[in-house]
């Protein structure tokens, strides 16, 4: 009897119904129409006015719904990011999830000493190399705010260092129009030309408005530059519940989305159809320590809500976070918080998921944490792939064979197991499953120690695809130029 | 000394109306404004501050208690003469040139006000010249600077230098803070103190001025 074919259901989590999604969206529109926002870039202000916005007090803008809806329509529903050799690397659409590191950590855990120390440029290189090697990390961010480079050019130095150490896509930070132009120049050289870069972008800019509802000149400069040059960009504000936004999550979402819609509208006016990655960062301001939390369940919940709103309303790929912690060491809290955000991020189908590897609420980066998170992402991927049900996996023949095969007949010896076990099971490398005695003999290590050893092995041994001397020289020239 | 139990409880709970009415009642009953301030308000806020530092209460509760105290202090003001010590110290606060972030600065200001300091807030994007001008005008005990971006931190060094050049560096204590700021950086630029959060800022401010 031929078994009927089945399609494999992919586990998916939903946290909002349609009613809720639209209510939050309408609140966001109301904020833009009735409350308004501060637009400090004259060019952007003019564009908004031309699109129907009203201005009071020289820079306080109220934006009509139709202007926002135009932008929602014209922005692309899919953003393709390539690696630095022009190969398609990330299809940011639907529920496709990709994980990567984060930016601007002031401190890092030293790989040799375990000490928390100030970050330097070499750390940017190390994190980029690690991302380059890890199977489940799809893009690199700096993971450092290096103290050993001139601060006025810091983002140019950092971008160049990432380019030198990984071929994967890069999400980068810039300060304003001036340094983003230099970063763009470097990217054009890497891609062998501006046209090629625009067709197959390997970079995405991360910029932030200031919550609540403030859009500084330098931020808008970068937004407009990216729109004009078709560099993908995201503009999450820190609309953290209790901090830049109201303490209740629905309100924090509404405000963050309102701010994002301003960014989207200006962006599409400057470059209609240019790629815009949607979504605010909606975490919480901790009510005791006043840190913005990187381990809280709220952030996972709000981004899951954003994913549902994407599916119901926006259709635009979204920005998210995962794999970070408020813990000061790679301990059980770090593991728990990292796993919580990683699995929920994937179950909600968030698209570009950053900040993997952060400890201490984003203040300290850790190579061990990135290494651990890589395996947690793999474990999550296994789960969200679901259970394929077909002739082969139902294994009715193998069952018959082993059950009636007489004494000594076990599944372990059967052909079916040999053929399928590597796909059928999740095969951990760092999460330890050994028997007690062999674990003891091997040094009784904990996960932090194993991740440390693995990170060291990768950093010292990994050989990424090198860039040509010509490109490297050009990059150096651009970095050094004033 | 009078019994300020009801007033103290109202402030601890952040019950502004009750605190204000208790204060008014005490004044009407002839209690001295100084007595109410020292033993009713400041003593209570010190306890609230300690409970906050120990993690027993949350920031919104701390700020609400501070608001209650401020409303009561307003009632007491007319009873004090010019020159009477009502405040622990004067603090000039600002986010430095080129930086528009203010949540941290505002939180520090409010916590310090709650602890009994007087704050003059210059807002955001404050150039060194403006810090200098206002320092001459306001004569603060402490100048507090905030920055959230590593690219705006150099303005902190510029401001310290500007105060030095104006010959008034030694007249104030300089305290800095913000996400990318470190103790090491504070030492490097010649600031007097660094605080990592609003609660510590209050402690550091008291240390700088040698008060409790």
Interface residues (C-beta under 8 A of the other chain):
Chain A: X104 X106 X118 X145 X151 X152 X154 X175 X210 X214 X216 X242 X243 X244 X285 X287 X288 X289 X290 X291 X363
Chain B: X55 X58 X59 X60 X100 X101 X103 X104 X107 X149 X150 X151 X153 X154 X179 X180 X182 X184 X197 X198 X199
